[in-house]
């Protein structure tokens, strides 16, 4: 017998009993916390886990597990570290549920807190051996980091989980090898998603070998979930080999995935839908005869990433026309691809001059609109950089050259409209720069500052505005350090980074903070303008128009007219504006400000702003501008 919603009757009865028990414990804990809070926390964990299995009740599960985490925090305050494991379990399960419903940033924060709680519990000796729980939490954190664009941090966490799982395998009995295989599968799939297919093949083969060994050692202990994961990893390996052109090697793994799926269907038919969802993550397609192999090879592109259409960039802010001083060069794309004229021989003893030369050539090609050739040239430079960094044994010179090249590759891919690939390259550059900052701070700090600013831009273009705030903030902090020691060299860059941080905060609805950083940008631009009036005029005009927009956002209407009027007065004849500046964005900002001021009775300033906006639009439309 089943209930109306398809839940087995026994499970539904268990859920109702738990709900009644939780309600009673809430009432008891409210009156006398100490005796009942522990029981409440445990009951909430059990109820939250049960609800998480129902797709229609994920949001409810998230709330229940959050309540469990709060209960364990209260217990920590009462009784100390002994309740850290309970807190970690609550946070871990909540992160999983948050990830399922797409609340990725919240999921990442919860997963990070779960890992921190487990580290602390292990360090304090509260748990006898928490390595297994920590490995699970690290994999979860890695997955959430990857979903928020922090792929290399994700790789670090999953690699750490694999090391823990290896340490837990019993060499005599093989106990723990199934969990190791699962972690190896996660690591291999992540490497493939990052474009590191040869490394992915090696790790995925280790995972398959470990799955097979675990099945041979204890066939009766293998669960349907283990079999499903084995199938997914076999299929991921087959797809990765196919992408590398090694189709003959891929064939047996396609067959293995198909056989494993059939095994799940035979053992537990209700689990087949789950297996298919898991396989669909890696491009699985059912053949006409019902087998899984027929359509598999054509399901995904060669990178191993799912085919999808990039979203159009429709993130025009309200009010529109933010004057963005981030890099805005958008060369027209030349779709012709020419063969590289660079030598294909082995890299010389010192490849760094070649890497620098390829970077310079690629940027020059991009400036004249030959984007595809610029990307190909930078791909070659990245390959040289990776080889040099590997040969350098951890030295900084080659790694810095690689980070710089990856940043340039991200910019050029963005100009080519390859937004997801651009994010991947810039994210790797930032991750590498963070590691190198301690080793070579003077060289790395300006590179990391620029790359972090670019990472914020790349995330924002993909609509991930809240995720973009953190790298933009990091960029500002780095530029502050640089400007403190070299004001002439870096104050302008600091002002630009502050402007971009203001945009990120505005797009995240953090308007008061956005106003504060925009005011800082204006102050710096005023100093720069006093020093070099002609050269710095356009930067101050953009900053003032942005300040007016920020004030309008928080309805400080009487203060909007002053920076708008100052921007128009400073600009003067629009022909003086440098063609490389974003005149279209400035025109849009001034036009919106004119509308806003007219509605609030500032007619003279509104008229001047509208006239200037129209002149800028005509200027933008001129050929060659």
C-alpha positions in Angstrom: 0.0 0.0 0.0 1.2 3.5 -0.8 0.0 6.9 0.1 -1.5 9.3 -2.4 1.9 11.0 -3.1 3.6 7.7 -3.8 5.5 7.5 -0.5 5.4 4.0 1.1 3.0 3.9 3.9 5.6 3.0 6.5 7.8 5.9 5.5 4.9 8.3 5.6 4.0 7.0 9.1 7.6 7.4 10.2 7.6 11.0 9.0 4.4 11.8 10.8 5.8 10.3 14.0 8.9 12.4 13.7 7.0 15.6 13.0 5.0 15.0 16.2 8.1 14.2 18.2 9.9 17.3 16.9 6.9 19.5 17.8 6.9 18.1 21.4 10.6 18.5 21.8 10.4 22.1 20.5 7.9 22.9 23.2 10.0 21.2 25.9 13.3 22.8 24.8 11.7 26.2 24.8 10.8 25.8 28.5 14.0 23.9 29.6 16.7 23.8 26.9 19.4 21.7 28.5 17.7 18.3 28.9 15.8 18.5 25.6 18.0 20.4 23.1 20.2 17.4 22.2 17.2 15.2 21.5 15.6 18.0 19.5 18.8 18.4 17.4 18.9 14.7 16.6 15.2 14.5 15.8 15.6 17.5 13.5 18.5 15.8 11.7 16.4 12.7 11.2 13.4 14.6 9.9 15.4 16.8 7.7 17.1 13.8 6.1 13.8 12.1 5.5 12.3 15.2 3.9 15.3 15.7 1.7 14.4 12.5 -0.1 11.1 14.0 -1.3 11.7 16.4 -4.3 8.6 18.4 -3.3 9.9 19.1 0.2 13.5 20.2 -0.3 12.8 23.8 0.9 11.2 22.4 4.0 14.2 20.1 4.5 16.5 23.1 4.3 14.6 24.9 7.0 14.6 21.9 9.3 18.3 21.2 8.9 19.0 24.9 9.5 17.0 24.6 12.7 19.1 21.5 13.6 22.3 23.5 13.0 21.0 26.2 15.3 20.2 23.7 18.0 23.7 22.3 17.9 25.2 25.8 18.0 23.2 26.3 21.2 24.5 23.0 22.6 28.1 24.1 21.8 27.5 27.2 23.8 26.2 25.1 26.7 28.5 22.1 26.6 31.5 22.9 24.4 33.1 21.0 21.5 31.4 17.7 22.1 28.6 18.8 19.8 30.8 19.8 16.9 30.0 16.5 15.0 26.3 17.1 15.2 26.7 20.6 13.9 28.9 19.3 11.0 26.2 16.7 10.0 23.5 19.3 10.1 25.5 21.8 7.9 26.6 19.0 5.5 23.0 17.8 4.9 21.7 21.4 4.6 24.4 22.1 2.0 23.4 19.1 0.0 19.7 20.2 0.0 20.6 23.8 -0.9 22.7 22.6 -3.8 19.8 20.5 -5.1 17.5 23.6 -5.3 20.2 25.7 -6.9 21.0 28.0 -3.9 24.7 27.5 -4.6 26.3 30.3 -2.7 24.4 29.4 0.4 25.3 25.7 -0.2 29.0 26.6 -0.5 28.9 28.5 2.8 27.2 25.7 4.6 29.5 23.1 3.2 32.5 25.2 4.1 31.2 25.5 7.7 30.7 21.8 7.9 34.3 21.1 6.9 35.5 23.7 9.4 33.5 22.0 12.2 34.9 18.6 11.3 38.4 19.9 11.2 37.9 21.4 14.6 36.3 18.2 16.0 39.2 16.1 14.8 41.7 18.5 16.1 40.0 18.6 19.5 39.8 14.8 19.7 36.0 14.9 19.9 35.7 12.1 17.4 37.8 9.0 17.4 38.3 8.9 13.6 36.4 11.5 11.5 38.3 11.0 8.3 35.4 9.4 6.4 32.9 12.1 7.4 35.5 14.8 6.5 36.1 13.2 3.1 32.4 13.3 2.4 32.2 16.9 3.5 35.2 17.9 1.4 33.7 16.3 -1.8 30.4 18.2 -1.1 32.4 21.5 -0.6 34.3 20.8 -3.8 31.1 20.4 -5.7 29.6 23.6 -4.3 32.8 25.5 -5.0 32.7 24.3 -8.6 29.1 25.4 -9.0 30.1 28.9 -7.9 33.0 29.1 -10.4 35.8 28.3 -8.0 37.0 25.2 -9.9 40.6 25.1 -8.7 39.6 25.4 -5.1 37.1 22.6 -5.8 39.9 20.5 -7.2 42.0 21.0 -4.1 39.1 19.9 -1.8 38.3 16.8 -3.8 42.0 15.9 -4.0 42.2 16.2 -0.2 39.1 13.9 0.1 40.8 11.3 -2.1 43.9 11.3 0.1 41.7 10.7 3.2 39.8 7.9 1.4 43.1 6.2 0.5 44.2 6.3 4.1 41.0 4.5 5.2 41.3 1.5 2.8 42.1 -1.7 4.6 44.8 -3.4 2.5 43.9 -6.9 3.7 40.1 -6.8 3.2 39.6 -3.9 0.8 37.1 -2.3 3.2 36.7 1.4 2.2 37.7 0.9 -1.4 34.2 1.7 -2.6 34.3 5.1 -1.0 37.7 5.7 -2.5 36.4 4.8 -5.9 33.6 7.3 -5.6 36.1 10.0 -4.6 38.4 9.2 -7.5 35.4 9.4 -9.8 34.6 12.8 -8.5 38.2 13.9 -9.0 38.4 12.5 -12.5 35.2 14.1 -13.6 36.3 17.5 -12.2 39.6 17.3 -14.1 37.7 16.5 -17.3 35.4 19.5 -16.7 38.4 21.7 -16.4 39.8 20.6 -19.7 42.6 18.4 -18.3 41.5 15.3 -20.1 44.7 13.2 -20.1 44.9 13.6 -16.3 41.2 12.8 -16.0 41.6 9.5 -18.0 44.3 8.3 -15.5 42.2 9.1 -12.4 39.0 7.7 -13.9 40.8 4.5 -14.8 42.0 4.2 -11.2 38.3 4.7 -10.1 37.1 2.0 -12.4 39.8 -0.4 -11.2 38.9 0.3 -7.6 35.2 -0.2 -8.2 35.9 -3.6 -9.9 38.2 -4.7 -7.1 35.6 -3.7 -4.5 32.9 -5.7 -6.3 35.1 -8.8 -6.6 36.1 -8.7 -2.9 32.6 -8.3 -1.5 30.0 -8.7 -4.2 27.1 -9.0 -1.8 28.0 -5.7 -0.1 27.7 -3.7 -3.3 24.6 -1.4 -3.1 22.5 -0.1 -6.0 24.0 3.3 -5.4 27.6 1.9 -5.7 26.6 0.3 -9.0 25.0 3.5 -10.3 28.1 5.5 -9.5 30.3 2.9 -11.1 28.2 3.2 -14.3 28.4 7.0 -14.3 32.2 6.9 -13.9 32.6 4.3 -16.6 30.5 6.5 -18.9 32.5 9.6 -18.0 35.7 7.8 -18.9 34.3 6.6 -22.2 33.2 10.1 -23.1 36.6 11.6 -22.1 38.4 9.0 -24.3 36.1 9.8 -27.2 36.8 13.5 -26.8 40.5 12.7 -27.1 39.9 10.7 -30.3 40.6 7.4 -28.6 37.4 5.7 -29.6 38.6 2.1 -29.6 39.6 2.5 -26.0 36.3 4.1 -25.2 34.2 1.2 -26.5 34.6 -1.3 -23.6 33.7 1.5 -21.1 30.5 2.4 -22.9 29.6 -1.3 -22.8 30.5 -1.5 -19.1 28.2 1.5 -18.3 25.4 -0.1 -20.2 25.8 -3.4 -18.4 25.9 -1.7 -15.0 22.7 0.2 -15.8 21.0 -3.1 -16.8 22.2 -4.6 -13.5 20.5 -1.8 -11.6 17.3 -2.2 -13.6 17.3 -5.9 -12.8 18.0 -5.5 -9.1 15.8 -2.5 -8.3 13.7 -1.2 -11.2 12.5 1.8 -9.2 16.2 3.0 -9.0 16.6 3.1 -12.8 15.3 6.6 -13.1 17.9 7.7 -10.5 20.6 6.0 -12.5 19.5 7.6 -15.7 19.5 11.0 -14.1 23.1 10.4 -12.9 24.2 9.2 -16.3 22.4 12.1 -18.0 24.8 14.4 -16.2 27.5 13.0 -18.4 25.6 12.9 -21.7 24.1 9.4 -21.6 21.5 8.8 -24.4 19.3 5.7 -24.7 19.5 3.8 -27.9 16.5 2.8 -29.9 16.5 -0.7 -28.6 16.5 0.5 -25.0 20.3 -0.1 -24.4 22.4 2.7 -23.3 25.3 2.5 -25.8 23.7 3.3 -29.1 23.4 7.1 -28.7 26.2 7.6 -26.2 29.0 8.9 -28.3 27.1 11.8 -29.8 25.6 13.2 -26.6 28.2 15.6 -25.5 31.0 17.8 -26.9 34.6 16.9 -26.8 35.4 18.8 -23.6 33.1 16.5 -21.6 30.9 19.4 -20.8 27.2 19.3 -21.6 26.1 21.0 -24.8 24.1 24.1 -23.9 23.3 27.5 -25.3 25.1 30.4 -23.7 22.6 32.9 -22.1 22.3 36.3 -23.8 23.8 39.1 -21.8 20.7 41.0 -20.7 22.1 42.2 -17.4 21.4 45.9 -18.1 21.3 47.5 -14.7 18.4 49.6 -13.4 19.0 52.5 -13.7 20.7 51.7 -17.0 24.0 52.7 -18.5 26.5 52.1 -15.7 29.8 53.7 -16.9 32.0 50.7 -16.5 35.7 51.3 -16.5 36.6 47.7 -16.6 38.3 46.6 -19.9 35.7 47.1 -22.6 37.5 46.5 -25.8 35.3 44.4 -28.0 37.1 43.8 -31.3 35.0 42.5 -34.2 35.4 38.8 -34.6 37.3 37.6 -37.6 36.0 34.0 -38.1 38.9 33.0 -40.3 41.3 30.6 -38.7 44.9 30.5 -39.9 47.4 27.8 -39.1 49.8 28.9 -36.5 53.2 29.9 -37.8 54.8 29.2 -34.4 57.4 26.5 -34.4 56.2 23.1 -33.2 59.6 21.8 -32.0 60.3 21.1 -28.4 60.4 24.1 -26.1 63.9 25.6 -25.6 65.7 25.5 -22.3 64.1 28.8 -21.3 60.6 29.0 -22.8 59.6 32.2 -21.1 60.7 34.5 -23.9 58.5 32.5 -26.3 55.6 32.6 -23.9 55.9 36.4 -23.6 56.2 36.7 -27.4 53.1 34.6 -28.0 51.2 36.7 -25.5 52.2 40.0 -27.2 51.3 38.5 -30.6 47.9 37.3 -29.4 46.9 40.6 -27.9 47.9 42.4 -31.1 45.8 40.0 -33.1 42.9 40.6 -30.8 43.2 44.3 -31.2 42.8 44.1 -35.0 39.8 41.7 -34.7 41.5 38.4 -35.4 40.1 36.8 -32.4 40.2 33.1 -33.4 43.8 33.3 -34.2 44.5 35.2 -31.0 42.8 32.4 -28.9 44.8 29.7 -30.8 48.0 31.6 -30.1 47.3 31.9 -26.4 46.3 28.2 -26.2 49.8 27.5 -27.5 51.3 29.9 -24.9 49.3 28.2 -22.1 50.6 24.8 -23.2 54.2 26.1 -23.1 53.5 27.7 -19.7 52.1 24.4 -18.2 55.1 22.5 -19.5 57.5 25.1 -18.1 55.8 25.3 -14.8 55.9 21.5 -14.5 59.6 21.4 -15.5 60.4 24.3 -13.1 59.6 22.1 -10.1 57.4 24.6 -8.4 59.5 27.7 -9.2 57.7 31.0 -9.5 58.9 32.4 -12.9 57.1 29.9 -15.1 54.0 29.8 -12.9 53.7 33.6 -13.0 54.0 33.4 -16.8 51.3 30.8 -16.9 49.0 32.9 -14.7 49.5 35.9 -16.9 48.8 33.9 -20.0 45.7 32.4 -18.6 44.4 35.8 -17.7 45.0 37.1 -21.2 43.3 33.9 -22.6 40.3 34.7 -20.4 40.0 38.2 -21.8 40.3 37.1 -25.4 37.9 34.3 -25.0 35.4 36.8 -23.5 35.9 39.0 -26.6 35.1 36.0 -28.7 31.9 35.4 -26.8 33.1 32.2 -25.2 31.9 33.2 -21.7 32.1 30.0 -19.8 35.6 29.2 -21.2 36.7 32.8 -20.4 35.5 32.3 -16.8 37.5 29.0 -16.5 40.7 30.6 -17.7 40.5 33.6 -15.4 39.5 31.5 -12.5 42.6 29.4 -12.9 44.7 32.5 -13.2 43.3 33.8 -9.9 43.8 30.5 -8.2 47.4 30.3 -9.3 48.0 33.9 -8.4 46.8 33.4 -4.8 49.2 30.5 -4.4 52.1 32.5 -5.8 51.4 35.7 -3.8 53.5 34.5 -0.8 56.4 33.4 -3.0 56.7 36.4 -5.3 54.5 39.2 -3.9 56.0 42.1 -5.8 55.5 40.4 -9.2 52.2 38.6 -8.4 50.2 41.3 -6.6 49.5 43.5 -9.6 48.7 40.5 -11.8 46.4 39.0 -9.1 44.7 42.3 -8.6 43.9 42.6 -12.3 42.9 39.0 -12.6 40.5 39.1 -9.6 38.8 42.2 -11.1 38.4 40.2 -14.4 37.0 37.3 -12.5 34.3 39.5 -11.1 33.5 40.7 -14.5 33.3 37.2 -16.0 31.0 36.0 -13.2 28.8 39.1 -13.6 28.5 38.6 -17.4 27.1 35.1 -16.6 24.5 36.6 -14.3 26.3 35.4 -11.1 26.3 38.9 -9.5 26.5 37.8 -5.9 29.5 35.5 -6.6 31.2 38.4 -8.4 31.4 40.6 -5.3 34.1 38.5 -3.6 36.8 38.7 -6.4 36.0 42.4 -7.0 36.5 43.0 -3.3 39.8 41.1 -3.4 41.0 43.2 -6.3 40.3 46.4 -4.5 42.2 45.2 -1.4 45.2 44.3 -3.6 45.1 47.6 -5.4 45.0 49.5 -2.1 48.2 47.8 -1.1 49.8 48.7 -4.4 48.6 52.3 -4.3 49.9 52.7 -0.8 53.5 52.0 -1.9 53.2 53.5 -5.4 50.4 56.1 -5.6 51.4 57.4 -9.0 51.5 53.9 -10.5 48.3 52.4 -9.0 45.8 55.1 -7.8 44.1 55.0 -11.2 43.8 51.3 -11.1 42.4 51.4 -7.6 39.8 53.9 -8.7 38.8 51.7 -11.6 38.6 48.6 -9.3 36.4 50.6 -6.9 34.1 51.6 -9.7 33.8 48.0 -10.7 33.2 46.9 -7.2 30.4 49.5 -7.0 28.8 47.9 -10.0 29.0 44.4 -8.5 27.5 45.6 -5.3 24.7 47.4 -7.2 23.9 44.3 -9.2 23.7 42.4 -5.9 21.2 45.0 -4.4 23.8 46.2 -1.9 23.2 49.8 -2.7 24.5 51.5 0.5 27.8 49.7 0.2 27.9 50.5 -3.5 27.5 54.2 -2.8 30.4 54.1 -0.3 32.9 52.6 -2.7 31.7 54.8 -5.5 32.4 57.9 -3.3 35.9 56.6 -2.7 36.4 56.2 -6.5 35.2 59.8 -7.0 37.7 61.1 -4.4 40.6 59.4 -6.1 39.5 60.6 -9.5 39.4 64.1 -8.2 43.0 63.8 -7.0 44.1 62.4 -10.3 42.2 65.1 -12.2 43.9 67.9 -10.2 47.3 66.3 -11.1 46.5 65.8 -14.8 43.3 67.6 -15.8 43.2 66.7 -19.5 44.3 63.1 -19.1 42.1 62.3 -16.2 38.9 64.2 -17.1 37.1 61.3 -18.7 37.6 59.0 -15.7 36.2 61.7 -13.3 33.2 62.2 -15.6 32.4 58.5 -15.5 32.9 58.3 -11.8 30.6 61.3 -11.2 27.8 59.9 -13.4 28.1 56.6 -11.5 27.8 58.5 -8.2 24.7 60.2 -9.4 23.2 56.8 -10.3 24.1 55.4 -6.9 22.4 58.3 -5.1 19.3 57.9 -7.3 19.2 54.2 -6.4 18.7 55.0 -2.7 16.3 57.9 -3.4 18.6 60.7 -2.3 17.0 62.7 -5.1 18.2 66.2 -4.0 21.8 65.1 -4.1 21.7 63.6 -7.7 21.7 66.9 -9.5 25.1 68.1 -8.3 27.4 65.3 -9.6 25.3 65.1 -12.8 25.8 68.8 -13.4 29.5 68.5 -12.6 30.0 65.6 -15.0 28.3 67.6 -17.8 30.3 70.7 -17.1 33.6 68.8 -17.0 32.9 67.0 -20.2 32.3 70.2 -22.2 32.3 69.6 -26.0 31.9 65.8 -26.3 34.4 65.6 -29.2 37.1 66.0 -26.5 36.2 62.6 -25.1 38.8 59.9 -26.0 37.3 57.4 -28.5 38.4 54.4 -26.4 36.2 55.4 -23.5 32.7 53.9 -23.2 30.8 56.7 -24.6 27.7 54.6 -25.2 27.4 53.7 -21.5 27.9 57.3 -20.5 25.3 58.5 -22.9 22.8 55.9 -21.5 23.6 57.0 -17.9 23.2 60.7 -18.6 19.9 60.0 -20.5 18.5 58.1 -17.6 19.7 60.8 -15.1 18.0 63.5 -17.3 14.7 61.6 -17.0 15.1 61.1 -13.3 16.0 64.8 -12.6 13.2 66.1 -14.8 10.6 64.0 -12.8 12.0 65.6 -9.6 11.9 69.2 -10.8 15.6 69.7 -11.7 14.7 70.9 -15.2 17.9 72.8 -16.0 20.3 70.0 -15.1 18.0 67.5 -16.8 18.0 69.5 -20.0 21.8 69.8 -20.0 22.3 66.1 -19.3 19.8 65.1 -22.0 21.6 67.3 -24.6 25.0 65.9 -23.7 23.6 62.3 -23.9 22.3 63.0 -27.4 25.6 64.4 -28.5 27.4 61.4 -27.1 25.1 59.1 -29.0 25.8 60.9 -32.3 29.5 60.7 -31.5 29.3 57.0 -30.9 27.5 56.5 -34.2 30.2 58.1 -36.2 32.3 55.7 -38.4 35.7 55.0 -36.9 34.8 56.0 -33.4 
